[in-house]
Amino acid sequence: MAVTLTKIFPPVQLPGTPAAVLFTFATAGGTLKNLRVRLTNTSATAVPVTLHVDVAATASGAGNCCLSAKSIAANDFLDIDIPTMVTGDTLRGFAGTANVITMHEIGGTIVT
């Protein structure tokens, strides 16, 4: 069996509030485990970031928050593991300042 590595999503800049969909896991019948993302702050000041893993069509809230207003220092980055996602789940988020935090996928395994 051959192993194929696939980029899960392209880099995306986080908006300001409210939270927006950054990525939707669309692999039919699949499960995404061990997803790791890098949040990079390209501004000259610290910026807080909030992320949620939501079931499709649900609002972001405390019950599905996986990163809550974590401050990322100026010109620094934070690596974070994302909770398991299944088909239709969305990764939503926002930053204290729009378009200065870039999110990159740096690891993940899809299990079907």
C-alpha positions as semicolon CSV with decimal commas, in nm:
position;residue;x (nm);y (nm);z (nm)
1;M;0,000;0,000;0,000
2;A;0,136;0,342;-0,099
3;V;0,126;0,633;0,142
4;T;0,010;0,962;-0,008
5;L;0,070;1,290;0,171
6;T;-0,180;1,564;0,097
7;K;-0,196;1,925;0,205
8;I;-0,510;1,954;0,415
9;F;-0,570;2,328;0,359
10;P;-0,374;2,630;0,228
11;P;-0,247;2,904;0,462
12;V;-0,524;3,138;0,577
13;Q;-0,523;3,471;0,758
14;L;-0,754;3,501;1,055
15;P;-1,021;3,770;1,048
16;G;-1,116;3,993;1,338
17;T;-1,437;3,912;1,524
18;P;-1,672;3,741;1,470
19;A;-1,530;3,393;1,421
20;A;-1,521;3,275;1,061
21;V;-1,485;2,930;0,905
22;L;-1,115;2,871;0,838
23;F;-1,141;2,508;0,726
24;T;-1,415;2,249;0,673
25;F;-1,325;1,882;0,690
26;A;-1,503;1,739;0,387
27;T;-1,364;1,385;0,352
28;A;-1,682;1,175;0,336
29;G;-1,697;0,929;0,625
30;G;-1,352;1,033;0,741
31;T;-1,190;1,135;1,065
32;L;-0,906;1,386;1,093
33;K;-0,673;1,319;1,385
34;N;-0,347;1,474;1,498
35;L;-0,401;1,798;1,306
36;R;-0,141;2,053;1,410
37;V;-0,147;2,414;1,298
38;R;0,099;2,700;1,330
39;L;-0,035;3,047;1,407
40;T;0,216;3,314;1,305
41;N;0,189;3,676;1,416
42;T;0,346;3,908;1,160
43;S;0,260;4,229;1,344
44;A;0,466;4,440;1,582
45;T;0,231;4,381;1,877
46;A;0,090;4,082;2,064
47;V;-0,244;3,956;1,926
48;P;-0,495;3,722;2,095
49;V;-0,633;3,427;1,896
50;T;-0,943;3,214;1,956
51;L;-1,023;2,885;1,776
52;H;-1,324;2,651;1,786
53;V;-1,393;2,309;1,637
54;D;-1,763;2,312;1,553
55;V;-2,010;2,062;1,424
56;A;-2,148;2,189;1,094
57;A;-2,400;2,474;1,131
58;T;-2,340;2,533;1,503
59;A;-2,225;2,851;1,668
60;S;-1,882;2,889;1,823
61;G;-1,895;2,882;2,203
62;A;-1,721;2,778;2,522
63;G;-1,824;2,415;2,472
64;N;-1,624;2,377;2,149
65;C;-1,338;2,621;2,208
66;C;-0,990;2,471;2,170
67;L;-0,789;2,795;2,207
68;S;-0,930;3,085;2,407
69;A;-0,787;3,434;2,355
70;K;-0,428;3,306;2,364
71;S;-0,188;3,594;2,309
72;I;0,080;3,542;2,045
73;A;0,376;3,774;2,088
74;A;0,486;4,013;1,813
75;N;0,668;3,837;1,529
76;D;0,628;3,500;1,700
77;F;0,429;3,181;1,646
78;L;0,228;2,922;1,836
79;D;0,182;2,556;1,739
80;I;-0,146;2,399;1,851
81;D;-0,301;2,053;1,824
82;I;-0,660;2,059;1,699
83;P;-0,920;1,819;1,846
84;T;-1,038;1,528;1,630
85;M;-1,263;1,634;1,344
86;V;-1,517;1,427;1,149
87;T;-1,685;1,491;0,815
88;G;-1,857;1,830;0,815
89;D;-1,677;1,971;1,119
90;T;-1,538;2,322;1,084
91;L;-1,239;2,495;1,234
92;R;-1,349;2,851;1,312
93;G;-1,150;3,136;1,455
94;F;-1,061;3,499;1,484
95;A;-0,780;3,723;1,603
96;G;-0,777;4,045;1,802
97;T;-0,645;4,219;1,489
98;A;-0,760;4,109;1,143
99;N;-0,514;3,978;0,883
100;V;-0,198;3,965;1,097
101;I;-0,222;3,602;1,215
102;T;-0,157;3,339;0,947
103;M;-0,257;2,977;1,009
104;H;-0,061;2,697;0,839
105;E;-0,133;2,325;0,852
106;I;0,185;2,154;0,969
107;G;0,065;1,798;1,033
108;G;-0,236;1,574;1,029
109;T;-0,353;1,222;0,965
110;I;-0,678;1,134;0,796
111;V;-0,824;0,803;0,913
112;T;-1,122;0,662;0,724
